[in-house]
Structure formats: structure tokens, C-alpha cells
């Protein structure tokens, strides 16, 4: 007020003569006011009393600064003051390294705002704008800043408000505090990640307190055990214990935890629904936040299915899934152990190699499902016969192996083999009221007489088994070195067969078939012969199987068909136009060869009428692949040729299925004809086959007719044709042609002799 008054009284434009009195008057007023003030101050002194001491301004400011420094140091905050007009920042912070130093140092810096991370800048500006516009009471933000302009980003939590405005109310200054939250934010981030990892883990995780009570669990714990979080928190960990472990097991577990701070192993646990599961458990000891007590972090993995899968894989690796018998791998292991024991105890080990006779025919005719059931029944029969103390294994298909331990001699092994053969005389039961008679062929090898190692013992037993089959099946043979010589001979024979066609060593002979109603030879069957320079006359029973095994049967079969038709064409030209030739076809020709095309080409090349050619196939050949073979046979039948089923009655074909095949001829096997006049069963079977064949409009031919009585029986029961030595043996082409021309009723034995 005084300055204003002073300014209004002493106008600078007045003349000095006018201003001087006024100046003097103002000076007097000022002096009076000063005296009055001084009197008030000095009055106590005049009255003998000392005036009170008041802090100076500098002392107040110093005290305030000290308190501010202490507050900043204690809170860890930074103070900042930002001039919005000049865009300058004032910052103040305490040197935290001086935490125990009473002389706390404050760093002050003036300048521009430190760089804010580009990703965070939009959010910071948005929140600042809201506060400056009065839409938010405070400015608050968490963002990254380069505080010291050194390229190091730190997270900052800033708070502030407007502290000054201009005359128009616009903000010109904002102040507040900031804190470096990098460590806490990283810790929070890691905690959030750890929590998310824990929630997303497939393994169950549980944290236990020092007394082994649940503190927390993750969702996988609930999924695996069935217990919710509210059901287990505070409960003892033994809530999940199974009765499969005794108290000593858990005592050992806790002792190891206390000693090493870690325990891992497999433990059976009980779910909420009482189902027991096998868990892999990892337990670690960790201190709590205070460091005074221990917590236990437990990770549980349900390995029940894994263990079950491992057991299944182990089973599959060692056992046959069809019969549940040991497979080749486990057999080799057990045989090795048996040999080691026998060597140590100077004992013996025998290997029996078992093969079911003609099982392929059963499998092909009755189907693989039925074949599998028969194999299971056969496996059970063998195991029951030899006893549980001996190993019975299935190698493949219908092959079984028996390892006999603790036997005294070869005779013990032979006795067991004979027991197996006798056991199979009783039909196998493989379903409700379903039975099948199957016979085994068995080969025997013995340790140490025949071999010293498992592979050799198995090979020798296999060789002996094939020898048993060669001797007529349904028997056993003991291995001998001569059998290896036969095997080598077989290999050499197979090699020579490959050159037989090139050397013209193969030829055909023909066996006549007599039509009973006309008493004339109306057909012949072409049969193959091999005259080898090295081996002489080789039986068809030897070289035909070799040809089938090697695949040569396709080439040899095509040659036989063409040669038979060529010879028959020559006989037709000789005046025997009504004569038919029958040619045997193998399974491989039917399934792998293009049989209809081969037949059509042969008919075209030789010029023989199609109705004068008949193809003969056995039941087992036809039933090997019924659907495919039926299509092939229909294609052949459309060419005009005839189709005969050979050896009828010895296979396992379905009569209903045979009815659907395009057959024209049915041939009764010699097995039924041999005892025709002495065995009532054979007589009944033969007469039934004749009747059935005629009811199906099939020509019926009987094979193996050796006597007049057989001939008479067949004629009386209406058989159409007969074939056998009573009519004639197989003859060379020229000899057969002469026989046919000269034949008259009753002359067969005389001409054929």
C-alpha cells in the first residue's frame, strides 16, 4: 500500500519546488512508522526483558530441505517439476548409496524431459492431456524412460498435478514424484509368467507348508486327482496316499528330503474317486519368504497310461499277440539262457520245431479268422501237452517251437514229440460245437550233440521238420547231418530246373480217361516229366514244388499248356476230333499269371477247339483267393473251355461256394477210391459225391481206379468217367495215341502192361 501511495503522491512530472515539500513529508511519515515499529521491538529490552528468538528465513529453508531429503530418501521417490511453457524439467533425487550417512546428498538436474520410449509415448501423452484438461485429478503413468540418456531403459511410475496456472487459468507448471519400478515390474512380470506357466502345465503342481499341508495347487492338479482347490487347501498331503506303500516307504522319502532337499520317484496315489494312479513325483525343498521355514514344491505326473503303454510295447516285443506265446525274440533269449545253464550243469536242451500240416489249405478255404482261432487252439494244445515248465513259442504262421530243458537224453525229447502228435489226434475245438482235425510235423535238434548256439539248433530243428513232411507228415524226425545234404541237393535241383526248359529236358505224358457209358477213351490228362542229365528222372513231387517256390511254374505251366494243345491238335488231325485234353494249373498261374489271356493265346496258336481243352485245379488252389479266382475262372469259361476241380473231398471248400463257380467236371480223389470196396465210409462218401455232382450237372471222374471191383462200383453208381492203372498208366504221346486207337472194353490192363 505504501509503495502505491508513494507512487501516487510523488509524481515525477511535478517541478522540484513543488515536489520537495512533499518528499520531506513522506520521509517524515516513513521515519515515524519506523520509530513506532522499533519501539515495539525494543520495548522488551527497555522493560528489562529479552525479546524472543525467531528463526531466520535461511534456517527455515534449511530445515525444510532436510525434511524433504529425508522424505525422498525414505520413500525412494524422485521429485520433478516441469515448466510447461519453457518445457524445462527440474529433477531432484537422493543418493541412495548414503543410506547410513546422515549427510544425505541430493542430486538436482535441470533440463529437458528424458526420452520416453516410443511405444509408451502415446499413452503418456493421453494421460497428461486428460489431467491438463481437468478430466483427471492426477497425472499417473507407468512407462519406460531413458533417465540418463545412456540408452538404458527403466520403468518409471510417475504421479503429479498442476501446481501453477497463468492469469487465464491455463496450466503452466506441473510437479510430482517418480519411482524407478524396473525391479518390481520385472519381478511382477516373472511372477505373472510363473503363474501362467503353472496354470498351463500338464503336470500337477502343489505347494506344501512345513507340516506337509497344501497351500496352493494348479488346475492340472484338479484334473489329475479330481480334488478342487477349496477341497485340499489346508489338508495334509497324505490325503492322496495309496495303500500300496507302507509307512516305511514314506519315512524313507521324508528322510531323503531332509537330507538332500530333493526327492523323486514313482508313487501310487489315490484320486478323489478312489481310482489309483501311478505318478512320477519330483519334490524340492524351498525356503519361505522369511527364510525361517521350509516349503515343499511337488510336481506330479500321471504316468499310469505311459506305464501301461510301456508294458504293452514290452509285451508286443516279446509275445505273439494272437496266441500270447513268446515270439522269436523271447524264444531266442530263453533258449540262450537254457544253453548256458545246460553247459554249466552238463545237461541237455532239445528244440522241437512244429509245423501244422496243410494249414494253408485250412486258412485259404475257411478264412483267416477261422484260421486264427485254430492257431490259438493249437497253441493251447501244445502248451498243455508239454507243461508250463517248458517254453512254447510261435515263430510265424503255423510254426511253433518248444524248448525242453532238464532232459536226460534224446529219448526224452522224442517222447514229448510223440505226445504232441498223439494230443493232436483229438480234434481242436475252436468255437461253439466247431472242431477241426489238424496234424503236426515235428523236427528235433539237441544240445550239445547237434549244435552249440540257438540259431543253429533252430535251423537244424527246422530242417528235421521238413524231412518229417517229406516222409508223409504227421510224424517227427531227429536232425542228422545227412538232412543238410538233402537240403543242398534241393538247392542244386532248383538251380538245374531253371535250365530245364532251355535244354528241352521237360516232356509230357498222357493218362487216358474212360467214359463208362460209351466204353471209349474220350479224354486224356497231360502230366509233366523231367529227365535231367545230372539227376535222371526227377519226380513231379520234387520239381513241381520247386517250380512253385521259385516262380518258374508260370513259365513251365505256360509251356505245358501250349505243348499239350499242340499234341492234341496233331491227334485231332489223326481223326480223334472228339478227344479232350486236361492240363493241371497251379495256384500261382491262377493268381499271378494272366490265365485267360494265356489260354486264349494258346488256343489261337495251336488251333485246338476251346471245348476240347479242360483245366484242372485243386480245391486248395481255387479257395486260396475265392473271389478273385472265381472272376478269373469265369473269364476262362467264357472262352469255351471246361473247368475241373481235382482231388475233390480232400480240401476244405464250401459246397455252397463251389456251386457258384463255373465248373464242368468234378474229380473224386484216389484216397476215397483206394478202399472203396473195403471201407463202407469211403463207399458212402464216393456215392454221395457222385450223386451231388450229377445234381449240380457236373461230369464226375474217379481217379486212382486200380481194380475191376472199383470199376464196377463206380459204374453201378453212375460215375461218368474213370482214370487209373486199371484203364492205363501214363503213356508217351505216340504210345497213348496207339492205345486210344486200339482200345476196346476190357483191353486196358493188357495194353497198359
C-alpha atoms as one frame of an Amber mdcrd trajectory, in Angstrom:
protein
   0.000   0.000   0.000   2.816   2.323   0.806   4.593   1.934  -2.471   1.361
   2.561  -4.252   0.697   5.564  -2.171   4.215   6.645  -2.754   3.869   6.345
  -6.383   0.612   8.251  -6.487   1.927  11.231  -4.342   5.280  11.939  -5.878
   4.530  12.361  -9.484   7.693  12.534 -11.497   6.360  15.294 -13.762   5.895
  17.962 -10.965   8.541  20.719 -10.609  11.175  20.282  -7.915   9.897  23.293
  -5.914   6.611  21.661  -5.738   7.943  18.116  -5.100  10.386  18.910  -2.322
   7.875  19.630   0.456   6.025  16.539  -0.462   9.189  14.439  -0.344  10.056
  15.730   3.045   6.578  14.981   4.297   6.752  11.393   3.006  10.149  10.901
   4.591   8.810  12.050   7.921   5.940   9.627   7.687   8.300   6.778   6.974
  10.529   7.659   9.866   7.526   7.769  12.168   6.382   4.398  11.135   9.895
   3.083  11.627  10.110   4.510  15.117   6.821   3.003  16.088   7.979  -0.366
  14.801  11.298  -0.100  16.531   9.625   0.830  19.758   7.516  -2.279  19.567
  10.632  -4.406  19.028  12.857  -2.787  21.561  10.213  -2.265  24.243  11.042
  -5.586  25.983  14.638  -4.586  26.194  13.586  -1.254  27.652  11.435  -3.080
  30.186  14.345  -5.377  31.163  13.018  -8.367  29.224  14.950 -10.158  26.320
  12.958 -10.430  23.041  12.133 -13.965  21.708  14.493 -15.569  19.122  12.753
 -16.160  15.782  14.331 -18.485  13.111  15.698 -16.762  10.147  14.410 -17.490
   6.646  17.559 -19.354   5.724  17.215 -21.561   8.782  13.603 -22.419   7.852
  14.556 -23.226   4.325  17.405 -25.411   5.509  15.111 -27.332   7.845  12.551
 -27.780   5.124  15.229 -29.094   2.751  16.387 -31.590   5.353  12.891 -32.897
   5.836  12.414 -33.132   2.065  15.640 -35.053   1.678  14.637 -37.457   4.427
  11.236 -37.944   2.835  12.750 -38.576  -0.588  15.333 -40.975   0.848  12.771
 -42.886   2.888  10.272 -43.198   0.054  12.747 -43.781  -2.737  10.844 -41.249
  -4.843  12.268 -38.697  -7.241  10.833 -35.146  -7.217  10.188 -33.452 -10.505
   8.894 -30.030 -11.530   8.059 -29.367 -15.168   7.653 -25.939 -16.756   5.024
 -26.388 -19.460   5.838 -23.077 -21.117   9.619 -23.388 -21.354   9.452 -27.180
 -21.490  12.162 -27.495 -18.864  12.299 -30.154 -16.187  13.680 -29.798 -12.693
  14.521 -33.115 -11.003  15.721 -33.900  -7.526  16.682 -37.245  -6.045  18.644
 -38.570  -3.066  21.873 -40.513  -3.346  20.663 -43.870  -2.049  24.230 -45.089
  -1.550  24.354 -42.858   1.501  21.608 -44.736   3.321  23.534 -44.774   6.614
  25.079 -41.353   6.173  23.292 -38.529   7.969  24.569 -36.102   5.345  22.227
 -37.275   2.582  23.244 -35.947  -0.800  20.583 -34.633  -3.156  21.178 -34.620
  -6.876  19.435 -31.861  -8.770  19.226 -31.620 -12.514  17.705 -29.080 -14.840
  16.943 -29.707 -18.434  14.590 -31.266 -20.879  12.358 -34.256 -20.196  14.288
 -37.591 -20.515  13.419 -39.621 -23.578  10.223 -41.646 -23.243  10.038 -44.977
 -25.087   8.282 -44.593 -28.415   5.867 -47.422 -27.621   4.798 -45.722 -24.372
   4.659 -42.122 -25.585   1.028 -42.176 -26.883  -0.281 -43.458 -23.531   1.770
 -40.921 -21.506   0.552 -38.014 -23.631  -3.036 -39.194 -23.430  -2.977 -39.341
 -19.624  -1.204 -35.982 -19.361  -3.774 -34.415 -21.668  -6.663 -35.736 -19.540
  -5.175 -34.167 -16.399  -4.359 -30.829 -18.026  -7.912 -30.692 -19.390  -9.246
 -31.267 -15.888 -10.712 -34.649 -16.715  -8.425 -36.480 -14.286  -7.489 -35.228
 -10.793  -3.943 -36.550 -11.098  -1.471 -37.408 -13.790  -0.435 -41.051 -13.281
   1.530 -43.247 -15.685   3.874 -46.235 -15.843   6.249 -46.057 -18.774   9.819
 -46.586 -19.910  12.331 -43.720 -19.880  15.991 -43.234 -20.669  16.690 -41.318
 -17.465  20.371 -40.619 -18.071  20.310 -40.538 -21.875  22.632 -43.579 -21.992
  20.372 -45.951 -23.893  19.295 -47.830 -20.758  15.537 -48.039 -20.410  13.987
 -48.147 -16.973  10.377 -48.455 -15.923   9.038 -45.402 -14.069   5.842 -44.828
 -12.116   5.096 -41.056 -12.304   2.477 -39.100 -10.328   1.841 -35.351 -10.430
  -0.613 -32.459 -10.696  -0.811 -28.879 -11.952   0.716 -26.501  -9.390   0.602
 -23.226 -11.270  -1.643 -21.548 -13.812  -1.476 -18.279 -15.744  -3.874 -15.328
 -15.424  -6.271 -17.073 -17.756  -6.225 -20.324 -15.744  -4.097 -22.295 -18.144
  -1.624 -24.742 -16.613   1.945 -23.509 -16.758   3.621 -25.796 -14.278   3.171
 -29.408 -13.133   5.057 -31.158 -10.338   5.122 -34.588  -8.797   7.128 -37.642
  -7.916   8.516 -40.608  -9.809   9.868 -44.010  -8.794  12.063 -46.497 -10.621
   9.931 -49.658 -10.644  12.085 -51.721 -13.020  12.959 -54.392 -10.463   9.459
 -54.709  -9.042   7.922 -54.699 -12.500  10.331 -57.407 -13.666   9.558 -59.399
 -10.547   5.852 -58.956 -11.148   6.305 -59.946 -14.790   8.240 -63.040 -13.812
   5.647 -63.850 -11.177   2.880 -63.488 -13.744   4.753 -65.709 -16.205   5.426
 -68.268 -13.483   1.758 -68.247 -12.536   0.701 -68.648 -16.156   3.200 -71.457
 -16.659   1.931 -73.156 -13.543  -1.669 -72.851 -14.720  -0.855 -74.172 -18.190
   1.310 -77.105 -17.057   0.068 -80.610 -17.789   1.747 -81.778 -14.598   0.053
 -81.280 -11.279   1.862 -78.770  -9.057   1.264 -78.422  -5.323   2.980 -76.258
  -2.717   3.064 -77.701   0.813   3.883 -75.939   4.064   6.454 -77.096   6.612
   3.892 -79.538   8.058   3.123 -81.031   4.602  -0.273 -79.356   4.251  -1.475
 -77.993   0.918  -1.009 -74.249   0.384  -1.823 -73.965  -3.313  -2.350 -76.147
  -6.385  -2.645 -75.602 -10.128  -5.560 -76.605 -12.444  -3.730 -79.736 -13.606
  -3.756 -80.971 -10.010  -7.559 -80.886 -10.064  -7.686 -82.590 -13.452  -5.365
 -85.396 -12.389  -6.531 -86.006  -8.811 -10.146 -84.848  -9.020  -9.760 -82.552
  -5.961 -10.665 -78.862  -6.274  -8.541 -76.179  -4.650 -11.042 -75.493  -1.844
 -11.084 -79.227  -1.050  -7.337 -79.600  -0.466  -6.057 -76.265   0.835  -5.103
 -76.826   4.467  -5.452 -80.591   4.106  -2.476 -82.934   4.682  -0.679 -84.299
   1.633  -1.440 -87.826   2.827  -4.962 -87.222   1.559  -3.737 -88.737  -1.738
  -1.684 -91.620  -0.333  -2.397 -95.139  -1.572  -2.362 -98.307   0.480   0.192
 -99.803  -1.937   3.043 -98.181   0.015   3.821 -98.925   3.649   4.822 -96.419
   6.337   8.497 -97.216   5.869   8.329 -96.008   2.269   7.150 -92.533   3.293
   9.661 -92.385   6.144  12.496 -93.018   3.685  11.064 -90.345   1.382  10.956
 -87.704   4.163  14.425 -88.646   5.376  15.878 -88.078   1.900  14.034 -84.764
   1.604  15.521 -83.542   4.887  18.979 -84.756   3.953  19.259 -83.639   0.310
  16.368 -81.216  -0.158  15.096 -83.253  -3.091  13.221 -86.499  -3.746  11.977
 -88.086  -6.960  10.349 -91.398  -7.697   7.221 -93.270  -8.692   4.377 -93.328
  -6.167   0.874 -94.737  -6.300  -1.744 -92.092  -5.492  -5.468 -92.319  -4.914
  -7.799 -89.957  -6.786 -10.923 -88.437  -5.294 -12.986 -91.184  -6.974 -10.721
 -93.807  -5.306  -9.083 -94.791  -8.598  -5.403 -95.478  -8.084  -2.923 -93.865
 -10.450   0.843 -94.176 -10.753   2.585 -90.804 -10.503   6.098 -89.647 -11.149
   6.817 -87.178  -8.309   9.531 -84.510  -8.037   9.697 -82.801  -4.630  12.038
 -79.899  -3.799  12.529 -78.031  -0.531  12.455 -74.198  -0.801  12.538 -71.585
   1.983   9.508 -69.371   2.557   9.603 -65.571   2.221  11.005 -65.142   5.732
  13.638 -67.791   5.170  12.829 -69.286   8.535  10.634 -72.203   7.462  10.668
 -74.647   4.570   8.098 -75.154   1.866   7.792 -78.167  -0.404   7.107 -77.803
  -4.125   5.760 -81.048  -5.531   5.272 -81.852  -9.234   3.107 -84.900 -10.027
   2.897 -86.519 -13.454   0.300 -89.207 -14.094   2.277 -91.988 -15.797  -0.377
 -94.686 -15.493  -1.115 -94.777 -19.228   2.567 -94.387 -20.052   3.454 -97.389
 -17.918   0.585 -99.345 -19.422   1.820 -98.441 -22.910   5.366 -99.450 -21.965
   4.100-102.774 -20.699   2.139-103.262 -23.910   5.190-102.427 -26.006   7.270
-104.794 -23.901   4.600-107.438 -24.390   4.447-106.838 -28.135   8.226-107.035
 -28.332   8.308-110.415 -26.603   4.943-112.128 -27.142   2.773-113.145 -30.050
  -0.470-111.150 -29.941  -2.577-113.946 -31.453  -1.620-116.848 -29.189   0.023
-114.993 -26.248   3.020-117.277 -26.631   6.617-115.976 -26.596   7.740-114.775
 -30.016  11.043-115.355 -31.800  12.836-112.657 -29.778  11.878-114.017 -26.361
  12.418-117.598 -27.575  15.989-116.749 -28.549  16.598-115.180 -25.146  15.189
-118.142 -23.221  16.977-120.652 -25.419  20.265-118.833 -24.818  19.751-118.940
 -21.059  18.805-122.620 -21.240  22.014-123.419 -23.131  24.110-121.507 -20.577
  22.540-123.495 -17.716  22.932-126.780 -19.599  26.596-126.007 -20.281  27.178
-125.206 -16.620  25.311-128.281 -15.365  26.412-130.582 -18.221  22.797-131.127
 -19.202  20.781-131.242 -22.448  18.371-128.903 -24.220  16.063-130.031 -27.011
  14.341-127.863 -29.611  11.132-129.112 -31.217  10.112-127.329 -34.422   6.381
-127.899 -35.090   4.514-127.129 -38.308   0.786-127.812 -38.821   0.199-129.972
 -41.894  -1.705-128.376 -44.793  -2.670-125.415 -42.650  -2.548-123.129 -45.680
  -5.431-125.082 -47.188  -7.428-124.568 -43.990  -6.613-120.882 -43.876  -7.453
-120.333 -47.525 -10.678-122.308 -47.525 -12.170-121.355 -44.148 -10.794-117.834
 -43.964  -8.128-116.152 -41.868 -10.451-115.503 -38.920 -11.174-119.208 -38.541
  -7.512-119.979 -39.161  -6.527-117.690 -36.293  -8.941-119.422 -33.945  -7.469
-122.795 -34.929  -3.955-121.464 -34.298  -4.956-120.326 -30.802  -6.442-123.755
 -30.099  -3.285-125.451 -31.431  -1.034-123.255 -29.279  -3.062-124.125 -26.203
  -2.910-127.832 -27.076   0.887-127.784 -27.386   1.358-125.856 -24.122  -0.953
-128.192 -22.228   0.899-131.204 -23.573   4.469-130.127 -22.732   3.599-128.344
 -19.467   4.247-124.841 -18.159   7.857-125.692 -17.229   8.860-125.700 -20.910
   8.818-122.748 -23.305   6.378-122.886 -26.215   6.798-120.093 -28.781   5.151
-119.123 -32.043   7.619-118.127 -34.710   5.288-117.237 -37.582   2.214-118.547
 -39.356   1.563-122.113 -38.216   5.101-122.726 -36.914   5.655-123.372 -33.197
   8.812-124.133 -31.248   9.226-125.949 -27.932  12.334-125.631 -25.762  12.742
-128.651 -23.486  15.087-128.129 -20.526  16.429-130.539 -17.926  16.052-133.601
 -20.149  18.323-136.605 -19.768  18.571-137.831 -23.344  17.273-137.644 -26.897
  14.659-140.235 -26.000  13.011-137.744 -23.625  12.620-135.282 -26.495  11.253
-137.966 -28.811   8.757-138.981 -26.145   7.476-135.391 -25.869   7.230-135.143
 -29.670   5.175-138.331 -29.777   2.915-136.985 -27.004   2.271-133.855 -29.084
   1.372-135.956 -32.123  -0.966-138.094 -30.037  -2.556-134.986 -28.499  -3.477
-133.701 -31.965  -5.366-136.875 -32.802  -8.204-135.309 -30.832  -9.881-132.590
 -32.978  -9.241-128.982 -31.978 -12.178-127.056 -30.539 -12.171-123.520 -31.907
 -15.730-122.370 -31.283 -19.175-123.477 -30.200 -19.556-127.039 -31.477 -16.794
-126.381 -34.056 -13.960-128.883 -34.395 -11.083-129.408 -36.798  -8.593-132.262
 -37.083  -5.069-130.966 -37.600  -1.833-132.964 -37.587   1.682-131.672 -36.780
   5.042-132.461 -38.344   7.918-132.121 -35.852  11.670-131.730 -36.194  14.032
-132.282 -33.233  17.538-130.977 -32.539  19.543-131.472 -29.344  22.184-129.510
 -27.457  25.096-130.222 -27.387  25.004-133.099 -29.884  23.653-131.163 -32.892
  24.677-127.549 -32.232  26.112-125.206 -29.605  24.245-121.969 -30.315  20.493
-121.116 -30.512  20.414-120.190 -34.206  21.976-123.491 -35.253  19.655-125.505
 -33.026  16.606-123.784 -34.536  17.909-124.245 -38.083  18.579-127.934 -37.563
  15.160-128.492 -35.975  13.586-126.722 -38.948  15.500-128.963 -41.358  14.319
-132.075 -39.488  10.720-130.822 -39.611  10.849-130.553 -43.418  12.209-134.081
 -43.520   9.198-135.208 -41.464   6.898-133.560 -44.005   8.738-135.270 -46.850
   8.117-138.623 -45.168   4.362-138.136 -45.273   3.664-135.643 -42.480   2.089
-136.356 -39.076   5.373-137.641 -37.674   8.652-136.429 -36.193  12.258-136.629
 -37.298  15.512-136.094 -35.421  18.121-133.975 -37.143  21.107-135.619 -38.803
  23.871-134.249 -40.974  22.530-136.169 -43.960  19.488-133.890 -43.894  21.719
-130.942 -44.703  22.960-132.885 -47.684  19.361-133.276 -48.847  18.817-129.551
 -48.388  21.875-128.803 -50.508  20.644-131.286 -53.074  17.316-129.482 -53.170
  19.077-126.175 -53.815  21.141-127.697 -56.637  17.999-129.271 -58.097  16.252
-125.883 -58.083  19.194-124.372 -59.961  19.111-127.160 -62.570  15.359-126.703
 -63.040  15.984-123.165 -64.295  17.885-124.614 -67.250  15.476-127.495 -67.921
  13.313-125.590 -70.415  16.297-124.270 -72.326  17.716-127.781 -72.639  14.365
-129.366 -73.642  14.550-131.671 -70.597  10.807-131.374 -69.856   8.224-133.538
 -71.578   4.567-134.591 -71.288   2.928-137.977 -70.807  -0.813-138.645 -71.053
  -3.116-140.835 -68.951  -6.388-141.864 -70.644  -9.847-141.338 -69.107 -12.514
-143.905 -69.899 -16.162-142.881 -70.417 -18.160-145.666 -68.738 -21.393-145.202
 -70.683 -19.650-145.270 -74.074 -16.737-147.548 -73.099 -14.412-145.272 -75.019
 -11.437-143.095 -74.151 -12.820-139.589 -74.507 -10.143-137.595 -72.646  -6.536
-137.687 -71.506  -4.734-135.875 -68.668  -1.375-134.293 -69.538   1.303-134.930
 -66.885   4.762-133.350 -66.776   8.061-135.252 -66.630  11.670-134.068 -66.140
  14.545-136.140 -67.416  17.683-134.409 -66.091  21.161-135.346 -67.387  22.569
-134.819 -63.879  19.782-136.362 -61.759  17.958-138.665 -64.168  14.138-138.848
 -63.961  13.034-136.360 -61.317   9.663-136.995 -59.705   6.983-134.327 -60.237
   6.537-134.376 -56.451  10.072-132.938 -56.245  10.333-130.424 -59.059   6.767
-129.058 -59.150   7.020-127.612 -55.578  10.468-126.224 -56.510   8.975-124.567
 -59.586   6.198-123.023 -57.488   8.609-121.737 -54.841  10.920-120.161 -57.419
   8.166-118.750 -59.650   9.299-120.892 -62.615   5.867-122.523 -62.613   4.483
-119.607 -64.638   6.880-120.265 -67.493   6.778-124.038 -67.139   2.973-124.083
 -66.836   2.567-121.968 -69.995   4.897-124.334 -71.832   2.943-127.421 -70.633
  -0.385-125.883 -71.754   0.973-124.995 -75.168   2.676-128.386 -75.651  -0.441
-130.341 -74.610  -2.622-128.368 -77.038  -0.054-128.786 -79.841  -0.003-132.589
 -79.379  -3.804-132.727 -79.113  -4.096-130.758 -82.363  -1.980-133.426 -84.049
  -4.245-136.181 -82.664  -7.282-134.350 -83.953  -5.651-134.304 -87.345  -5.230
-138.094 -86.969  -9.027-138.417 -86.724  -9.594-138.177 -82.935 -11.593-134.929
 -83.128 -13.731-135.794 -80.048 -10.751-136.242 -77.749 -10.298-133.730 -74.861
  -7.028-132.904 -73.096  -6.907-131.884 -69.400  -3.993-129.723 -68.158  -3.210
-129.003 -64.478  -2.998-125.379 -63.380  -1.081-124.231 -60.276  -2.127-121.629
 -57.728   0.482-119.168 -58.981  -0.763-119.470 -62.563  -4.296-118.771 -61.395
  -3.445-115.858 -59.107  -0.422-114.164 -60.651  -0.436-115.196 -64.263  -2.862
-113.710 -66.778  -4.502-117.096 -67.233  -7.420-116.088 -69.554  -5.001-114.308
 -71.899  -2.547-117.238 -71.848  -5.340-119.714 -72.641  -6.762-117.546 -75.456
  -3.309-117.121 -76.994  -2.614-120.862 -76.778  -5.928-121.753 -78.432  -5.202
-119.296 -81.227  -1.644-120.551 -81.790  -2.460-124.276 -81.761  -5.884-124.164
 -83.418  -7.438-126.595 -80.924 -11.193-126.085 -80.351 -11.889-124.488 -76.987
 -14.367-127.209 -75.990 -11.559-129.771 -76.277  -9.445-128.161 -73.554 -10.051
-128.723 -69.822  -8.158-127.009 -66.997  -7.778-128.955 -63.719  -7.436-127.100
 -60.395  -7.350-128.466 -56.851  -9.722-127.272 -54.140  -6.896-125.564 -52.254
  -5.849-123.645 -55.375  -9.375-122.396 -56.043 -10.082-121.493 -52.409  -6.786
-119.640 -51.873  -8.471-116.429 -53.024 -12.086-117.361 -53.814 -13.444-114.074
 -55.107 -10.522-113.200 -57.376 -10.163-116.788 -58.595 -13.883-117.018 -59.367
 -13.595-113.965 -61.647 -10.576-115.482 -63.408 -12.324-118.820 -63.897 -15.426
-117.145 -65.331 -13.221-115.325 -67.838 -11.658-118.654 -68.849 -15.049-120.316
 -69.051 -16.271-117.609 -71.420 -13.585-118.773 -73.866 -15.486-122.080 -74.158
 -13.084-124.346 -72.269 -14.040-126.776 -69.465 -13.032-126.455 -65.797 -12.455
-129.398 -63.447 -11.933-129.424 -59.686  -9.301-132.048 -58.894  -8.842-134.135
 -55.692 -12.360-133.285 -54.579 -13.144-134.210 -50.971  -9.647-133.691 -49.536
  -9.865-129.927 -49.169 -11.998-127.666 -47.016 -14.028-125.810 -49.581 -17.596
-124.720 -49.082 -20.047-126.669 -51.222 -22.267-123.620 -51.435 -19.367-121.630
 -52.822 -18.374-124.357 -55.266 -21.907-124.224 -56.620 -21.297-120.619 -57.696
 -18.092-121.467 -59.577 -18.272-122.097 -63.364 -17.159-125.741 -63.033 -17.941
-128.516 -65.513 -16.143-131.528 -64.027 -15.658-132.977 -60.541 -12.811-135.464
 -59.939 -13.018-137.807 -56.926  -9.675-138.140 -55.158  -7.921-141.527 -55.200
  -7.917-141.505 -51.370 -11.622-142.390 -51.417 -11.316-144.827 -54.343  -8.472
-146.939 -52.854 -10.598-148.607 -50.147 -13.870-148.224 -51.975 -14.766-151.921
 -51.802 -13.434-152.491 -48.265 -14.409-149.358 -46.351 -18.087-148.546 -46.005
 -17.282-144.906 -45.164 -15.310-144.430 -48.398 -18.110-146.121 -50.320 -20.701
-143.821 -48.778 -18.574-140.701 -49.430 -17.900-141.697 -53.026 -21.525-142.457
 -53.825 -22.554-139.158 -52.188 -20.054-137.201 -54.273 -21.331-138.854 -57.459
 -24.931-138.028 -56.591 -24.055-134.456 -55.638 -22.028-133.904 -58.801 -24.826
-135.158 -61.015 -27.352-132.988 -59.171 -25.156-129.986 -59.999 -24.939-131.091
 -63.668 -21.225-131.825 -63.328 -19.303-134.621 -65.043 -17.907-136.926 -62.323
 -14.490-138.556 -62.858 -12.922-141.043 -60.415  -9.108-141.112 -60.119  -6.864
-143.959 -58.964  -9.017-146.848 -60.212  -6.820-149.924 -59.824  -9.205-152.930
 -59.752 -12.197-154.314 -61.522 -14.275-154.190 -58.321 -13.641-150.450 -58.025
 -14.571-150.028 -61.660 -17.819-151.964 -61.163 -18.806-149.974 -58.062 -18.289
-146.684 -59.872 -20.175-147.865 -62.964 -23.108-149.091 -60.879 -23.338-145.763
 -59.008 -23.387-143.728 -62.195 -19.853-142.321 -62.325 -19.221-140.759 -65.739
 -15.516-141.488 -66.266 -12.672-143.368 -64.567  -8.936-142.883 -64.675  -6.186
-145.088 -63.260  -3.967-148.058 -63.897  -6.958-150.322 -64.450  -7.541-148.304
 -67.611  -3.935-147.366 -68.403  -0.857-145.817 -66.855   0.544-142.503 -68.080
   1.895-143.072 -71.617   4.243-141.340 -74.018   2.339-139.371 -76.699   2.813
-141.917 -79.501   2.101-144.848 -77.197  -1.013-143.138 -75.850  -2.282-142.434
 -79.362  -1.893-146.097 -80.255  -3.647-147.157 -77.039  -6.634-144.950 -77.766
  -6.977-146.257 -81.312  -6.678-149.913 -80.292  -8.754-149.734 -77.121 -11.772
-151.966 -76.712 -13.710-152.799 -73.498 -11.572-154.815 -71.101  -8.331-154.264
 -73.017  -6.907-151.613 -70.676  -4.777-153.841 -68.445  -3.495-155.852 -71.386
  -2.406-152.835 -73.424  -1.051-150.881 -70.466   1.014-153.757 -69.063
